[in-house]
Amino acid sequence: MKTYNHYINGAWIEPASGKYFDTENPYTGEVWAKIARGTSEDADKAVKAAKAAFESSDWADMRPTQRGKLLVRLAEIIERESQRLGELEVQDNGKLIAEMGGQTKYLAEWYRYYGGLADKVEGAVLPSDKPGIFNFTRYEPMGVIGMITAWNSPLLLLAWKLAPALAAGNTAVIKPSEFTSASSLEFMELIKEAGFPDGVVNCITGMGLEVGQPMVEHPDLAKVAFTGSDFAGQKIYETAAKKIMPVTLELGGKSPNIVFEDADFEAAVMGVISGIFAATGQTCIAGSRLLVQRSVHDKFVKRLIEVAGGAKIGNPMSMDTHVGPVTTQPQYEKILHYIKVAKEDGAVCVLGGKPYTGEGARGNRFVEPTIFTGVSNDMRIAQEEVFGPILSVIPFDTEEEAIEIGNDIVFGLAAGVWTSDIGRALRMSEKLKAGTIWINTYRAVSFMSPFGGYKRSGQGRESGQESIKEFLQVKSVWIAQETTAANPFIMR
């Protein structure tokens, strides 16, 4: 049984309350570690440590090139430790090692990319309409950034925030989900080995209301970057608004995966399967609404049932497993609740629809891949984020109808389009209201490409060159080239 403390100012610090909580393996149901249960006192220590580090000469005077070298060094360490980190995340959140092993290795690319970008943030000399004035801009770090991550991919979601924030010269206080804190805490050892000054990166753990909210409310916090549900994001946004504090919010989704009759049939089937049943459906970009053209509806659903029905369910540490356990007990109960709601609303369950208790099931937290037909877009199963392996199938006739249904949602994180018509692909990419549009593919992300949502799916962008400016503030500098006194009562 391992015990994890907070990581504050370069040291492992016991929680002020002296309390810990259990973390369990979703596959076995066994408790394997104890995590520090933080309070407002711990949040205060961490934010103050980050602020002191931000103002210290060790960090504030460090040249952008040197910050970049630290990030590149961190990337090298991540690559060395990637397999261990992947196994740790599987133990903590139950996702497949086949995916997490590759994901934790890919983490290094975010730190390497922003390491290279750190000394390429440039202001500009602006043309001025004011005679005798020299005007230029400069970008400056904001200060202490609070980072709150979700339980489905803790280290990947952290990389999307931490890498650009550090490259920009900020310091950080990380608050991972209470369900999956271990990998973020282990990651602090890599931060230390890379050579970041003490206090630049801190990690506190515990419940949202007990330690997360005090962190967000802290007067020394400059910004919050959050990934999680739209409900939690709204609460954070409300708290930040009281301080006039900027936020980046990457929230939920109910993404349409749209299949036209001219699509490559088998590729579309596999893309739809990937969009909803990979990661047991526990991903914000899940293509949980399948919009399929009516002319191929029945044939497509039949093939989906064949493929999804043959998915191997079981041990996430086995490379041949397709569907693992649900990460948390509350989420497991939520998924079963939505299955019940869908049936009561008249949707037809053509696959799954119940807990899986067959071969390979342990820990009592498996749900069969589930497909509902007969779904109308106004049903709750089509409008509300489930975050589980449940697919709602909605037929459509025309391209215009597909766009209308696809956009008829409060979310706008992503969408998929399957067609062989390039003109249609371009029209759909323009008309669909979502931050990411995939054409003839699904669930692809990169450190080079911006990611974020429209509408209730959030605001701001993570990854890509745009992301580093989410952690910078621009300053306009005006220099008079003449000392002649001007009329002080008139704006220049």
VOGU-3710 file (C-alpha; in Angstrom, 3 decimals, decimal comma):
1> mktynhying> 0,000/0,000/0,000  1,589/3,246/-1,142  0,864/6,589/0,500  1,058/9,792/-1,533  1,468/13,259/-0,040  1,151/16,685/-1,652  4,055/17,979/-3,730  4,649/21,601/-2,703  7,748/23,727/-3,254  9,838/20,764/-4,325
11> awiepasgky> 9,018/18,591/-1,304  6,497/15,930/-0,298  4,222/17,503/2,298  1,701/15,710/4,500  -1,851/17,089/4,324  -2,632/19,723/6,946  -5,616/17,666/8,094  -3,553/14,498/8,432  -6,260/12,697/6,429  -5,970/10,403/3,409
21> fdtenpytge> -8,442/8,666/1,124  -8,286/5,387/-0,769  -7,736/4,958/-4,478  -8,710/1,673/-6,072  -8,034/-0,345/-9,192  -11,227/-0,184/-11,307  -10,589/-3,657/-12,706  -10,041/-5,518/-9,454  -11,891/-3,212/-7,084  -8,909/-3,392/-4,731
31> vwakiargts> -7,517/-0,398/-2,860  -3,851/0,003/-3,773  -2,854/3,473/-2,533  -3,746/6,246/-0,121  -3,906/9,854/-1,347  -3,528/13,038/0,706  -6,877/14,693/1,401  -6,188/18,371/0,967  -7,872/21,396/2,496  -7,828/25,147/1,973
41> edadkavkaa> -4,646/25,284/4,057  -2,861/23,002/1,585  -4,183/25,024/-1,356  -2,881/28,201/0,249  0,572/26,690/0,742  0,754/25,508/-2,845  -0,416/28,758/-4,438  1,921/30,827/-2,262  4,825/28,546/-3,156  4,000/28,920/-6,861
51> kaafessdwa> 3,750/32,701/-6,540  7,078/32,912/-4,735  8,671/30,785/-7,461  7,122/32,970/-10,171  8,705/36,055/-8,616  12,052/34,437/-7,786  15,088/35,159/-9,898  15,603/31,414/-10,467  12,487/31,390/-12,659  11,630/35,005/-13,461
61> dmrptqrgkl> 15,107/35,734/-14,804  15,425/32,467/-16,693  15,630/33,087/-20,414  12,941/31,523/-22,619  15,589/29,387/-24,306  16,543/27,870/-20,972  12,921/27,196/-20,093  12,643/25,429/-23,414  15,648/23,266/-22,625  14,066/22,220/-19,332
71> lvrlaeiier> 10,911/21,165/-21,169  12,926/19,195/-23,727  14,797/17,504/-20,888  11,446/16,630/-19,308  10,312/15,137/-22,623  13,348/12,850/-22,633  12,593/11,674/-19,101  8,949/11,040/-20,000  9,999/8,825/-22,889  12,194/6,827/-20,548
81> esqrlgelev> 9,391/6,401/-18,004  6,465/6,136/-20,408  5,748/2,438/-19,942  5,700/2,749/-16,165  3,452/5,794/-16,356  1,093/3,990/-18,715  0,803/1,000/-16,415  0,210/3,315/-13,477  -2,657/5,051/-15,277  -4,237/1,708/-16,179
91> qdngkliaem> -4,048/0,702/-12,526  -5,681/3,990/-11,548  -8,342/4,517/-14,224  -8,860/1,131/-15,875  -8,225/2,237/-19,457  -6,509/-0,155/-21,839  -2,741/-0,552/-21,677  -2,863/-0,864/-25,479  -3,949/2,785/-25,540  -2,368/4,203/-22,402
101> ggqtkylaew> 1,101/2,863/-23,175  1,118/4,773/-26,444  -0,561/7,791/-24,901  1,989/8,239/-22,119  4,832/7,898/-24,607  3,169/10,496/-26,835  3,060/12,905/-23,865  6,686/13,737/-24,512  5,770/15,447/-27,775  3,815/18,188/-25,991
111> yryyggladk> 6,760/19,082/-23,775  9,205/18,891/-26,682  6,946/21,017/-28,921  6,439/23,766/-26,362  10,082/23,538/-25,386  10,855/24,535/-28,955  8,194/27,240/-28,921  9,286/28,856/-25,641  11,736/31,304/-27,248  9,634/31,991/-30,327
121> vegavlpsdk> 6,912/34,082/-28,740  7,395/37,478/-30,320  5,805/40,856/-29,870  5,611/43,327/-32,733  6,503/46,870/-33,637  3,235/48,528/-34,558  2,755/51,211/-37,175  1,507/54,306/-35,402  -0,750/57,095/-36,532  0,667/59,274/-33,756
131> pgifnftrye> 3,681/61,381/-34,795  6,760/61,001/-32,629  5,529/57,788/-31,010  7,189/54,359/-31,039  4,700/51,587/-30,166  5,416/47,902/-29,629  3,870/44,882/-27,926  5,340/42,273/-25,636  3,886/39,037/-24,249  4,295/38,304/-20,549
141> pmgvigmita> 3,374/35,337/-18,352  0,261/35,608/-16,221  1,535/34,151/-12,948  0,219/31,139/-11,044  -1,993/28,853/-13,146  -4,385/26,446/-11,439  -4,780/23,232/-13,431  -7,635/20,831/-12,770  -7,713/17,578/-14,732  -10,319/14,864/-15,276
151> wnspllllaw> -9,979/11,201/-14,370  -10,033/9,679/-17,846  -6,560/10,717/-19,121  -4,808/12,583/-16,292  -1,307/12,961/-17,723  -2,392/13,754/-21,275  -4,821/16,417/-20,086  -2,120/17,795/-17,801  0,364/18,019/-20,688  -2,110/20,116/-22,677
161> klapalaagn> -2,021/22,691/-19,876  1,352/22,398/-18,196  3,612/22,365/-21,266  2,412/25,676/-22,788  2,008/27,317/-19,377  5,629/26,591/-18,410  6,902/27,535/-21,858  5,187/30,898/-21,385  6,959/31,416/-18,049  4,122/30,728/-15,604
171> tavikpseft> 4,141/28,542/-12,509  1,533/25,910/-11,701  -0,600/24,309/-9,032  -2,106/21,043/-10,239  -5,220/19,479/-8,756  -5,928/16,085/-10,387  -9,208/14,223/-10,031  -9,602/12,519/-6,675  -10,271/9,296/-8,582  -6,939/9,303/-10,463
181> sasslefmel> -4,316/11,281/-8,592  -1,420/8,830/-8,481  0,045/9,357/-11,959  0,147/13,149/-11,561  1,935/12,774/-8,233  4,443/10,334/-9,705  4,967/12,835/-12,526  6,287/15,349/-9,975  9,404/13,204/-9,566  10,067/13,694/-13,265
191> ikeagfpdgv> 9,598/17,453/-12,898  12,186/17,484/-10,148  14,634/15,341/-12,104  14,322/17,628/-15,132  15,640/20,500/-13,014  12,698/22,874/-12,652  13,219/25,227/-9,684  11,293/24,323/-6,530  7,804/25,759/-6,442  7,429/26,150/-10,203
201> vncitgmgle> 5,213/23,054/-10,344  3,121/21,902/-7,364  0,486/19,188/-7,002  -2,247/19,016/-4,374  -4,889/16,313/-4,085  -8,293/15,778/-2,571  -11,944/16,571/-3,110  -13,083/19,408/-5,331  -14,960/21,396/-2,713  -12,303/20,870/-0,041
211> vgqpmvehpd> -9,136/21,781/-1,919  -10,013/22,538/-5,556  -12,437/25,346/-4,850  -10,124/27,098/-2,347  -7,394/26,945/-4,990  -9,664/28,593/-7,582  -10,749/31,233/-5,062  -7,201/32,039/-3,968  -6,381/35,716/-4,589  -2,902/34,890/-5,930
221> lakvaftgsd> -4,179/32,587/-8,666  -3,954/34,234/-12,095  -5,887/31,727/-14,229  -7,588/28,331/-14,178  -7,282/25,683/-16,890  -9,901/22,995/-16,369  -10,988/19,758/-18,019  -14,152/18,075/-16,820  -17,918/18,142/-16,969  -19,851/21,160/-18,163
231> fagqkiyeta> -21,549/21,386/-14,756  -18,237/21,580/-12,877  -16,852/23,937/-15,518  -19,790/26,264/-15,016  -19,138/26,383/-11,260  -15,467/27,181/-11,838  -16,407/29,850/-14,381  -18,789/31,439/-11,868  -16,081/31,488/-9,200  -13,510/32,916/-11,609
241> akkimpvtle> -15,949/35,609/-12,733  -16,091/37,004/-9,215  -12,347/37,649/-9,467  -12,431/38,684/-13,148  -9,988/35,800/-13,669  -9,482/34,205/-17,105  -10,204/30,530/-17,638  -9,652/27,828/-20,214  -12,463/25,288/-20,100  -12,431/21,980/-21,964
251> lggkspnivf> -15,798/20,482/-21,095  -18,188/17,809/-22,271  -19,611/16,792/-25,589  -22,335/14,869/-27,375  -20,574/14,652/-30,677  -22,307/13,577/-33,905  -20,551/10,962/-36,018  -22,245/11,368/-39,420  -22,205/8,578/-42,014  -23,357/9,229/-45,579
261> edadfeaavm> -24,344/6,498/-48,018  -21,272/7,170/-50,197  -18,796/6,570/-47,340  -16,273/3,749/-47,318  -18,563/1,369/-45,465  -16,077/-0,651/-43,437  -13,893/2,341/-42,588  -16,963/4,171/-41,315  -18,016/1,204/-39,195  -14,599/1,052/-37,561
271> gvisgifaat> -14,571/4,816/-37,103  -17,921/4,753/-35,334  -16,778/1,884/-33,101  -13,620/3,829/-32,226  -15,620/6,959/-31,567  -17,851/5,443/-28,885  -16,502/2,144/-27,553  -12,786/2,946/-27,338  -11,859/4,016/-23,801  -15,202/2,453/-22,729
281> gqtciagsrl> -16,834/5,608/-24,040  -15,211/7,648/-21,276  -13,941/10,468/-23,401  -15,225/13,988/-23,992  -14,909/13,561/-27,760  -16,977/10,369/-27,863  -19,058/10,129/-31,028  -22,077/9,152/-28,959  -24,635/10,227/-31,584  -24,445/8,226/-34,809
291> lvqrsvhdkf> -26,257/10,019/-37,615  -26,538/7,546/-40,491  -28,197/8,137/-43,839  -31,471/6,217/-43,962  -30,606/4,330/-47,169  -27,776/2,453/-45,387  -29,166/2,592/-41,839  -30,185/-1,044/-41,401  -27,098/-2,479/-43,084  -24,824/-0,207/-41,073
301> vkrlievagg> -26,453/-1,021/-37,730  -26,251/-4,740/-38,473  -22,507/-4,482/-39,088  -22,021/-2,355/-35,967  -23,699/-5,018/-33,875  -21,432/-7,696/-35,364  -18,237/-5,772/-34,601  -19,172/-4,293/-31,219  -20,783/-7,545/-30,119  -17,471/-9,303/-30,702
311> akignpmsmd> -15,423/-6,894/-28,605  -13,374/-8,592/-25,906  -14,220/-7,260/-22,468  -11,918/-7,745/-19,509  -8,476/-7,052/-18,081  -7,236/-3,647/-19,290  -3,632/-4,814/-18,855  -4,090/-7,414/-21,616  -3,100/-6,171/-25,050  -6,013/-7,984/-26,734
321> thvgpvttqp> -8,732/-6,441/-24,555  -11,066/-4,016/-26,347  -13,326/-2,739/-23,560  -12,226/-2,232/-19,966  -14,058/-1,329/-16,772  -15,764/1,942/-15,970  -13,332/4,059/-13,972  -15,492/5,104/-11,034  -18,481/3,683/-9,205  -20,561/6,880/-9,582
331> qyekilhyik> -19,903/6,843/-13,330  -20,873/3,161/-13,549  -24,189/3,913/-11,848  -24,738/6,932/-14,096  -24,290/4,826/-17,247  -26,793/2,225/-16,042  -29,217/5,012/-15,185  -29,053/6,408/-18,725  -29,666/2,952/-20,190  -32,833/2,795/-18,110
341> vakedgavcv> -33,860/6,317/-19,189  -33,313/5,494/-22,864  -35,518/2,411/-22,657  -38,250/4,327/-20,805  -38,162/7,034/-23,497  -38,772/4,481/-26,236  -35,314/3,871/-27,674  -34,741/0,308/-28,868  -31,751/-1,518/-27,399  -30,294/-3,707/-30,153
351> lggkpytgeg> -27,038/-4,547/-28,364  -25,943/-4,718/-24,752  -27,923/-2,622/-22,343  -26,773/-4,215/-19,118  -23,750/-4,856/-16,868  -21,200/-7,332/-18,150  -20,531/-10,214/-15,770  -19,007/-12,732/-18,148  -15,498/-14,059/-18,562  -12,819/-11,535/-17,654
361> argnrfvept> -15,070/-9,366/-15,513  -13,741/-8,404/-12,096  -14,557/-5,568/-9,762  -18,261/-5,406/-10,748  -17,800/-2,334/-12,937  -18,264/-3,443/-16,537  -20,967/-2,326/-18,968  -21,638/-4,082/-22,260  -21,177/-2,025/-25,428  -24,696/-0,729/-25,971
371> iftgvsndmr> -26,470/0,457/-29,117  -29,885/2,136/-29,243  -31,894/2,611/-32,426  -35,202/4,397/-32,802  -33,632/7,451/-31,175  -34,931/10,941/-31,861  -32,622/13,860/-31,236  -34,834/15,285/-28,505  -34,460/12,223/-26,274  -32,289/12,587/-23,195
381> iaqeevfgpi> -29,999/9,822/-24,458  -29,284/12,041/-27,485  -28,967/15,338/-25,636  -27,126/14,587/-22,392  -23,539/13,418/-22,013  -23,385/9,868/-20,662  -19,610/9,300/-20,746  -19,939/5,586/-21,312  -20,187/2,910/-24,032  -23,665/3,889/-25,252
391> lsvipfdtee> -24,375/4,764/-28,881  -27,568/6,488/-30,028  -28,418/5,892/-33,700  -30,414/8,608/-35,475  -31,366/8,292/-39,178  -31,361/11,216/-41,604  -32,208/11,706/-45,274  -30,379/14,783/-46,548  -27,167/16,654/-45,937  -29,145/19,636/-44,640
401> eaieigndiv> -30,992/17,426/-42,157  -27,705/15,934/-40,931  -26,346/19,430/-40,274  -29,518/20,456/-38,473  -29,492/17,394/-36,206  -25,750/17,580/-35,668  -25,952/21,183/-34,449  -29,139/20,717/-32,416  -27,281/20,281/-29,127  -25,895/22,496/-26,370
411> fglaagvwts> -22,428/21,025/-26,901  -19,932/21,617/-29,691  -16,696/19,794/-28,963  -16,261/17,581/-32,030  -17,952/15,929/-35,001  -17,120/13,212/-37,498  -18,121/13,020/-41,168  -17,812/9,938/-43,375  -18,169/10,585/-47,119  -16,291/10,162/-50,391
421> digralrmse> -17,572/13,528/-51,671  -14,901/16,189/-51,053  -17,363/18,998/-51,666  -19,691/17,597/-49,042  -16,788/17,137/-46,644  -15,854/20,809/-46,969  -19,451/21,967/-46,598  -19,948/19,861/-43,488  -16,700/21,101/-41,946  -17,971/24,659/-42,423
431> klkagtiwin> -21,534/24,164/-41,227  -21,028/21,931/-38,186  -20,641/23,966/-35,003  -17,800/22,210/-33,214  -14,175/22,880/-32,374  -12,834/19,774/-34,125  -14,190/18,194/-37,306  -12,851/14,822/-38,412  -13,400/13,742/-42,011  -13,112/9,986/-42,643
441> tyravsfmsp> -11,318/9,519/-39,341  -12,127/9,969/-35,672  -10,456/10,545/-32,318  -7,213/11,965/-33,701  -5,370/14,604/-31,629  -1,932/16,179/-31,890  0,309/18,567/-29,997  0,374/20,666/-33,191  -3,384/21,081/-33,586  -5,647/23,321/-31,466
451> fggykrsgqg> -8,346/21,575/-29,469  -11,402/23,007/-27,750  -15,127/23,481/-27,947  -17,962/25,645/-29,100  -20,997/26,468/-26,973  -21,253/24,559/-23,682  -18,205/22,465/-24,550  -15,987/25,240/-23,259  -13,793/28,115/-24,283  -10,154/28,622/-25,137
461> resgqesike> -7,903/26,221/-27,004  -5,331/23,656/-25,930  -2,437/22,382/-28,071  -1,021/24,031/-31,174  0,630/27,422/-31,387  -2,587/29,118/-30,249  -2,376/27,486/-26,839  0,736/29,259/-25,570  -1,019/32,629/-25,905  -3,762/31,310/-23,614
471> flqvksvwia> -1,120/31,601/-20,880  0,282/35,004/-21,838  -0,976/38,553/-21,547  -0,101/41,191/-24,096  1,274/44,571/-23,118  1,327/47,610/-25,383  4,298/49,951/-24,857  4,232/53,573/-26,082  7,447/55,625/-26,213  7,481/59,310/-27,042
481> qettaanpfi> 10,430/60,178/-29,249  10,060/63,853/-28,513  9,998/65,638/-25,171  7,813/68,525/-26,303  5,011/69,052/-23,817  1,563/68,381/-25,204  -1,773/69,712/-24,105  -2,480/67,545/-21,005  -6,243/67,872/-21,338  -6,452/66,239/-24,765
491> mr> -5,933/62,573/-25,568  -3,016/62,130/-27,908
//
